[in-house]
């Protein structure tokens, strides 16, 4: 996975609403912001990289750019391999569908045939531990239940690159252990993991590297403990 000079540029109108460049000229301008600016990095197979930095530093934007949810305004982002991403507490699931229906929908959207997606349903139910709730609307789920469902569905799509945006922090301790084991297995098989969150101890347990972002720029890249010390202002030399 490689990024070269990646930039994400947002334009705002007078009400501070995001506007696209095609309509910006007909709205009263309200400023702009580079959510990412000249980001270059390379992540190899078997690497787990934690993104550290304060709120608004660009961590979530970088994850969404890696996932191709956002396309760079400058530079290039190249990823090779199947992507699995959990980029919000909602975990990509739809509230007005049941757990079973979400398994079907997200499986097909990930590239499975309907037959393949149906074949995963009982295994997703077992892995998620949702029991009877699997047949109920996701709108009735807690945040942790949604995260468990999203993670269980994502695992069955067999990703080679896993992106996590604070989603693990909604999981209970049992499922956090499950996620850590899954991440370690993925890395041992040559996969890539990029994760962000405020649970630094958990990130450190599976991360082989960390990046520190400030105002959309990567300002440090190295071992987790050293980059964390830079972030927390504890580095002494």
C-alpha positions as CSV (number, residue, x, y, z in Angstrom):
1,X,0.0,0.0,0.0
2,X,1.5,3.3,-1.0
3,X,0.5,7.0,-0.8
4,X,2.4,9.7,-2.6
5,X,1.7,13.4,-2.0
6,X,-1.9,12.7,-1.0
7,X,-4.1,15.8,-0.2
8,X,-7.8,16.1,0.7
9,X,-9.2,19.6,0.3
10,X,-12.5,20.7,1.7
11,X,-14.3,23.9,0.7
12,X,-17.0,25.5,2.9
13,X,-19.8,28.0,2.4
14,X,-20.8,30.8,4.7
15,X,-22.8,28.4,6.9
16,X,-19.6,26.2,7.1
17,X,-21.2,23.5,5.1
18,X,-18.9,21.4,2.9
19,X,-19.4,22.2,-0.8
20,X,-18.0,20.5,-3.9
21,X,-15.7,22.5,-6.3
22,X,-18.4,22.5,-9.0
23,X,-20.9,24.5,-6.9
24,X,-18.4,26.5,-4.7
25,X,-18.5,29.4,-7.2
26,X,-22.3,29.9,-6.7
27,X,-22.1,29.9,-2.9
28,X,-20.7,32.6,-0.6
29,X,-17.3,31.3,0.4
30,X,-16.6,30.4,4.0
31,X,-13.0,29.2,3.8
32,X,-11.3,25.9,3.1
33,X,-9.2,23.3,4.9
34,X,-6.7,20.7,3.8
35,X,-7.7,17.6,5.9
36,X,-4.6,15.8,4.5
37,X,-1.6,17.6,3.0
38,X,1.2,16.0,1.1
39,X,0.9,12.6,2.8
40,X,3.4,10.1,1.6
41,X,3.9,6.6,3.1
42,X,4.4,3.0,2.3
43,X,3.0,0.0,4.3
44,X,4.3,-3.4,3.5
45,X,2.8,-6.9,4.1
46,X,2.7,-8.1,7.6
47,X,2.7,-4.5,9.0
48,X,0.2,-3.1,11.5
49,X,0.2,0.7,11.7
50,X,-1.5,2.8,14.4
51,X,-2.5,6.3,13.5
52,X,-2.0,8.7,16.5
53,X,-2.9,12.4,16.8
54,X,-5.4,14.8,18.3
55,X,-9.0,15.1,17.0
56,X,-9.1,16.8,13.6
57,X,-5.5,15.7,12.7
58,X,-6.6,13.7,9.7
59,X,-6.6,10.1,11.1
60,X,-10.1,9.2,10.0
61,X,-9.7,11.0,6.7
62,X,-6.5,9.0,5.9
63,X,-8.4,5.8,6.7
64,X,-11.2,6.8,4.4
65,X,-8.8,7.7,1.7
66,X,-7.0,4.3,2.0
67,X,-10.5,2.7,1.7
68,X,-11.3,4.8,-1.4
69,X,-14.3,6.3,0.2
70,X,-12.5,9.6,-0.5
71,X,-10.5,10.3,-3.6
72,X,-7.4,12.4,-3.3
73,X,-7.5,16.0,-4.6
74,X,-3.7,15.8,-5.0
75,X,-1.3,12.8,-5.2
76,X,-2.1,9.1,-5.5
77,X,-3.2,6.3,-3.2
78,X,-2.5,2.8,-4.3
79,X,-3.8,-0.3,-2.5
80,X,-3.5,-3.9,-3.6
81,X,-5.6,-6.6,-2.1
82,X,-9.1,-7.0,-0.7
83,X,-10.1,-4.3,1.7
84,X,-12.1,-4.8,4.9
85,X,-13.0,-1.7,6.8
86,X,-14.9,-0.8,9.9
87,X,-14.9,3.0,9.9
88,X,-17.6,3.9,12.4
89,X,-19.5,2.6,15.4
90,X,-22.3,1.8,12.9
91,X,-19.8,-0.6,11.3
92,X,-21.5,-0.2,7.9
93,X,-24.7,-2.0,8.9
94,X,-28.1,-0.6,8.1
95,X,-30.4,0.0,11.1
96,X,-33.7,-1.0,9.4
97,X,-32.4,-4.4,8.3
98,X,-31.9,-7.5,10.5
99,X,-28.5,-8.9,11.3
100,X,-29.2,-11.7,8.8
101,X,-30.3,-9.2,6.1
102,X,-27.2,-7.1,6.7
103,X,-25.0,-10.2,6.3
104,X,-26.6,-10.7,2.9
105,X,-26.3,-7.1,1.8
106,X,-22.7,-6.5,3.0
107,X,-21.5,-9.8,1.7
108,X,-22.8,-9.0,-1.8
109,X,-21.4,-5.5,-1.6
110,X,-18.0,-7.0,-0.8
111,X,-18.0,-9.0,-4.0
112,X,-19.7,-12.3,-2.9
113,X,-22.4,-13.9,-5.0
114,X,-25.8,-14.1,-3.3
115,X,-25.2,-17.8,-2.8
116,X,-21.9,-17.2,-1.1
117,X,-23.3,-14.5,1.1
118,X,-26.2,-16.8,2.2
119,X,-23.7,-19.5,3.0
120,X,-22.1,-17.2,5.5
121,X,-25.2,-16.3,7.5
122,X,-25.1,-19.1,10.1
123,X,-21.4,-18.6,10.7
124,X,-21.8,-14.9,11.1
125,X,-24.6,-15.5,13.6
126,X,-22.3,-17.9,15.6
127,X,-19.2,-15.6,15.5
128,X,-21.2,-12.5,16.5
129,X,-22.8,-14.2,19.5
130,X,-26.0,-12.3,18.8
131,X,-28.3,-15.4,19.1
132,X,-31.9,-14.4,18.7
133,X,-31.0,-10.7,18.1
134,X,-29.5,-11.8,14.7
135,X,-33.1,-12.0,13.4
136,X,-34.0,-8.6,14.8
137,X,-33.6,-5.1,13.4
138,X,-30.2,-3.6,13.9
139,X,-32.0,-0.4,15.1
140,X,-32.6,-2.3,18.4
141,X,-28.9,-3.1,18.8
142,X,-26.4,-1.5,21.2
143,X,-23.3,0.0,19.8
144,X,-21.3,-3.0,20.9
145,X,-23.8,-5.4,19.2
146,X,-23.5,-3.4,15.9
147,X,-19.7,-3.6,16.2
148,X,-19.8,-7.3,16.7
149,X,-22.1,-7.8,13.7
150,X,-20.0,-5.6,11.5
151,X,-16.7,-7.3,12.5
152,X,-18.2,-10.8,12.1
153,X,-19.4,-10.0,8.6
154,X,-16.2,-8.3,7.6
155,X,-14.1,-11.4,8.7
156,X,-16.1,-13.6,6.4
157,X,-15.1,-11.5,3.4
158,X,-11.5,-12.6,4.0
159,X,-9.8,-9.1,3.7
160,X,-6.1,-8.7,3.1
161,X,-6.1,-5.1,4.3
162,X,-8.0,-4.3,7.5
163,X,-8.9,-0.7,8.4
164,X,-10.3,0.1,11.9
165,X,-11.5,3.5,13.1
166,X,-12.2,3.4,16.9
167,X,-14.6,0.5,16.2
168,X,-12.7,-1.8,18.6
169,X,-13.5,0.6,21.4
170,X,-17.2,-0.3,21.3
171,X,-16.5,-4.0,21.8
172,X,-16.7,-5.8,25.1
173,X,-13.6,-7.5,26.5
174,X,-14.4,-10.9,25.0
175,X,-14.7,-9.5,21.5
176,X,-11.6,-7.3,21.9
177,X,-9.6,-10.5,22.6
178,X,-11.3,-12.0,19.5
179,X,-10.3,-9.0,17.4
180,X,-6.7,-9.0,18.6
181,X,-6.4,-12.7,17.7
182,X,-7.9,-12.1,14.3
183,X,-5.5,-9.2,13.7
184,X,-2.5,-11.3,14.6
185,X,-3.7,-14.1,12.3
186,X,-4.1,-11.7,9.5
187,X,-0.7,-10.2,10.0
188,X,0.9,-13.7,10.2
189,X,-0.7,-14.4,6.8
190,X,0.9,-11.3,5.3
191,X,-2.0,-8.9,5.7
192,X,-2.0,-5.2,6.5
193,X,-3.8,-3.5,9.4
194,X,-4.2,0.3,9.8
195,X,-6.0,1.4,13.0
196,X,-6.8,4.5,15.0
197,X,-8.4,5.1,18.4
198,X,-7.8,6.4,21.9
199,X,-7.2,2.9,23.4
200,X,-3.4,3.2,23.1
201,X,-2.6,0.0,25.1
202,X,-4.7,-2.1,22.7
203,X,-3.2,-0.4,19.6
204,X,0.3,-1.0,21.0
205,X,-0.4,-4.7,21.5
206,X,-0.8,-5.4,17.8
207,X,0.9,-2.5,16.1
208,X,4.4,-2.8,14.6
209,X,4.6,0.9,13.8
210,X,2.9,4.2,14.4
211,X,2.3,7.4,12.5
212,X,1.7,10.8,14.2
213,X,-0.6,13.2,12.3
214,X,-0.9,16.9,13.0
215,X,-3.1,19.2,10.9
216,X,-3.3,16.7,8.1
217,X,0.5,16.0,7.9
218,X,2.5,13.0,9.0
219,X,5.1,14.4,11.5
220,X,6.5,11.2,12.9
221,X,6.9,7.6,11.8
222,X,8.5,4.9,13.8
223,X,8.0,2.4,16.7
224,X,4.8,2.8,18.6
225,X,6.3,3.7,21.9
226,X,8.5,6.4,20.4
227,X,5.7,8.0,18.3
228,X,3.4,7.8,21.3
229,X,5.9,9.7,23.4
230,X,6.2,12.4,20.7
231,X,2.4,12.7,20.7
232,X,2.2,12.9,24.5
233,X,5.2,15.2,24.8
234,X,7.2,12.7,26.8
235,X,10.1,12.2,24.5
236,X,13.4,13.2,26.2
237,X,15.9,12.8,23.5
